[in-house]
Amino acid sequence: MSSPVVTRFAPSPTGYLHIGGARTALFNWLYARGRGGKFLLRIEDTDRERSTPEATEAILKGLTWLGLDWDGEVVSQFDRKDRHAEVAREMLKRGSAYKCFCTQEEIEAFREAARADGRSTLFQSPWRDADPSTFPDMPFVIRLKAPREGQTVIADRVQGDVTFGNDQLDDMVCLRADGTPTYMLAVVVDDHDMGVTHVIRGDDHLTNAARQTQIYKAMDWPVPVWAHIPLIHGPDGKKLSKRHGAVGLHDYQAMGYPASAMRNYLCRLGWSHGDDEFFTDDQARDWFDLNGIGRSPSRLDFKKLENISGQHIAASADAALLPEIEAFLAASGQPALTEAQRTLMSRGLYCLKDRAKTFGQLIEKAHFVLQSRPIAPDEAAAKVLDTVSRGILKELTPQLRNASWEREELETAVARVAEAHGLGLGKLAAPLRAALAGRTATPSIFDMMLVLGREETLARLMDAAA
């Protein structure tokens, strides 16, 4: 019986959660969740100078917003340094590692001589096979006794078999002279102890996989399944960077994309399931597989993201949208909704979410529910509210007051007044929009009336007529 799938996401807390890291986390989450496995979170905080609690908090906040839940407690790599050192000493006992007493000056001198002779600058320690009786009383590092001949082959589920000549891989340091572990050792020990079965990460770690495989074999530990995914490039085909605009996950929340749309789009960014572009979380979990990941870098396309975002906003239940809208307002530094605005927004989402590609566009459409009387018309709306239009609104108001507040009867009342003045409904709609929203581009006038309710609608019409 095969062991359950265990994946992990292991970011370094030295800054915001990059969109590439968010996609890596998503792929790990989908692969585990789709197979009834575990998705673990480890913070690789061994770089004490650059790691900050604020960055860790930003990572956790970003993953939570994206909707990626993890199993168990968050693991701190730094807290496990004693365990890493223990494994390094175990490798010494096994003879798969050795003490190296070379100083940095000696290593640099070796490399300079190698460059002068046209030889490989990969450091070859003279202490690799030294007699312990010759060991000096001085600080030492513990180096892996890597194989010098043959090849290390990475059977990668995305890249295929990738071969590294062992003569191109040096005896890397596993434990420094001050007793602190190196990244290479710490990652392997943590992944083994956490039971990670599949390592899904960016292809910039492909060379690391060769070195880490050698540590697994030195400890006689099972090697996990490797899957190295191509990086995300900007629209211009170059490596994604700040010059492309939004690169941190927090940027996308502030730009008004719902989390479901980001999951959908990031999943599709480098992975495919036939021609499917829009899909639900359940479908993504059922469909996602490593075989669907392409080998070429994917390109960020904001038009596709907006299209998918609009579909998710339209398909979302109103009750689920409101908290996300409020979180967007907070993330983008906008005022929070008042209780009255929240009530009207909730009532009006059915007519606001259609064709809104972002929450920012939805808020723009919701202008009429976010305003309070007296409504100040913009320049175009003010022109519409001329003397004739105000007179018609004044005539319409008592007819609406006596109407039952249902769409069909509201339409009848407005059509009756328009017909009495020899106008089409469109001619009367413009001043109604101006009166109710202070603008000429709004949702349907009847949707606005139904959302605002009888009293607020009549009050706005009377203000405009006056």
Disulfide bonds with the S-S distance in Angstrom:
none
